[in-house]
Amino acid sequence: MRISLRALGAAACAYLAGAALGADAPLPRPLDQASADSMAERCFAGSHANSWPPFTIAVVDTGGALLLLRREDGASPVTADAALLKARTAARSGAPTQALVAMSQDSPTRDLLLLLQLTDDPGGIPIKAGGRVIGAIGVSGGSAEQDVGCANLGLAVLNGEKK
């Protein structure tokens, strides 16, 4: 998925202005605490099954407000900040954080990401319902592939997947 600077700027303006795109459409059910807990449990179970390192998992609502932050024993303390930043970036941009990597190679765009407190570090994935972002998950503690894999395991819970 490729995101242009214009699209990121438009998303940032909509976020900062508090605008709701498509406000006439019915709103999807918001992400709840039970769903966030289930996502974290699935991530941790998958982590252990794959012998991945300890993770921190953050789940945020559509505006980036924290719903859940869980750090496994042994996970570096800095992973808490990284997981939250990844989740907030995915919620605010509406795209996986790794989709921002190509954009961030450009210096003005990199500066914009820093200014808006966004990251291109893989492991943040938006949670969508009814075509709208209702939250996001951010995972930190492993390699980029492990972080993304763990986040996808958490999302699978919302899709009703057993494993």
N, C-alpha and C positions, 0 to 999 in steps of 0.2 A: 504494500500500500504506500503510495507516494502522496505527500501533502505539500502543497505549495505554500510559499511565504504569504501569499494573498489569503489562502484559506485559513492559515494559522492566525493571521492578523484579524480576519473577520470573526473567527471563533473567540479570539481574545477580546475584541470589541464587544461582542455579544455577551460574553461572560462579565466583563467589567461594567457594562451598562445594565446588566441584569435583565437583558432582553430574553424572551422566550420565543424561539423560532417555532412557527406553526402553533401558536397559542390556541387556535380554534379546535385543534384535535384533542380528544380525550387524553388525560394524563395517565401513564401507566402506573401501576402500583409501586410505591417507593420500596427501596431495598430495606429489609428489616434486620434486626439484630440476630434472629435465629438463622437467617440465610447467611449472614456474615460469619457466624460461628461454624456453620456447616462447611462453608468454603475453607475456613482455616483448618478444620479437622481433616478435610480431604487432602489439603496441601501437605500437612504434616504426615499423614499416613503414607502418601505417595513418596514423600521425601525419605521416610524410613525404609519403605519397600525398595527404593532405588539406591539406597546407601548414599544419599546426597548429604551434604553438610547441613548443619542447623540453619534454619531460616527465621526471618522476621516477616510477618504478613500484616499488611495494612489494608483495610477496606474502608472506603469513603463513600459518601452520598454524592449526588449529582453536582453539588457545589464544592466538593472537596472536604466537607466536614467529616471528621473522623468518627467511624462507627465501631471499628475494632482495630486494635494493635496488639499482636501477640508475638513475643520473641522467645524462641526455643532456648532451652539451656544450652550454652556453648556458642550461641550466635553472638557475633561481635556487637557491642553496643551501637556502633555507627550504622548498623543495618536497620535500626529503627527509623532513623532519619531518612535513609535512602528508600526504604519501602514506602514511607508516607509520601515522599516527593514523587515517586513513581506513580502511586495511586492518584495523587492530586493531578499530576500531569495528564494521565489517561482520562480522568473525569472531565477536566477542563478543556482538553483538546478534542476529545471524542475519538481518539486514535491510540493504538498501542504505542508505548514510548519508543520502541525500536523503529517505528515508522518515521520518527523525527531525526534519525541518524543522518540520512542523506542531506536533509535541510541544514543541519547544524554545521556542516563543513564550510559554509559561507559565513564570513566574519560578522556581517550585520545581523544575519539570522541568529547566529550563536549569541550575540549580544542581546537580542530580543528574548531568546529563551531564558537567559540569565536574569534579565530584567523582570520577566513575568514569573520567575521562580518555577521554570519547567525543566525537565531533563530528557535527554535522549537515551538514557541508560536502559537497556532492555529489562523487562519484568513488570511493567505496568500495562494493564489491559482494561479498557472500558467495559462496563456491564450495561447491556442494552436490553430494553423491553419495548415493544411497540415502535421500534425504530428510533427510540430516544435513549439517551444516556441516563441511567438511573443511579450510577455509581461507578466504582472502579476498584480493582484489586492491584496491589503492589507487593512484590516479593523481592527480598534481598537476602543474600548470604551465600549463594553459590555462583557458578559461572553464569554467563548470560543465558545459555541454553537451559540450565537448571532453573534459573529464576522464572523464565518464560514457561517452562514445563510445569513447574509448581503452580503458577498462576492459572494455567489452562486446566489443571486438575481441579482447582477451586471452582472455576467457571462451569465445569462439567456437572457439578452438583445442581446448579440452577437449571441446567438443561435436562435434568432427570437421568443422567448417565450414572450407572452403578460403579464403573471403574474407569 
